[in-house]
């Protein structure tokens, strides 16, 4: 298994694995309860991680000029 594919486990582990630890209302972050902010943050970061995986994947570089 390639190491870049292990990046796809990061959102899964942080959203579901750490949810019991961040399941609280206070502190409020950007006007949101902490657990809602946590989910919104990792939803956005999942897109960033998938974009990084796309750029690092050698199968996506077949048509590029060097």
WOQUI-V55309 format. One record per backbone hydrogen bond with DSSP energy under -0.5 kcal/mol. NH is the residue of the N-H (numbers start at 0). CO is the residue of the C=O. If there is no record, write none. Layout:
# WOQUI-V55309
NH,CO  NH,CO
This chain:
# WOQUI-V55309
4,1  5,1  5,2  6,3  7,4  8,5  9,5  9,6  10,6  11,7  12,8  13,9  14,10  15,11  16,11  16,12  17,12  17,13  20,17  21,17  22,18  23,21  28,31  31,28  33,24  34,23  36,32  37,33  38,34  39,35  40,36  41,37  42,38  43,39  44,40  45,41  46,42  47,43  48,44  49,45  50,46  51,47  52,48  53,49  54,50  55,51  56,52  59,56  60,57  61,58  63,60
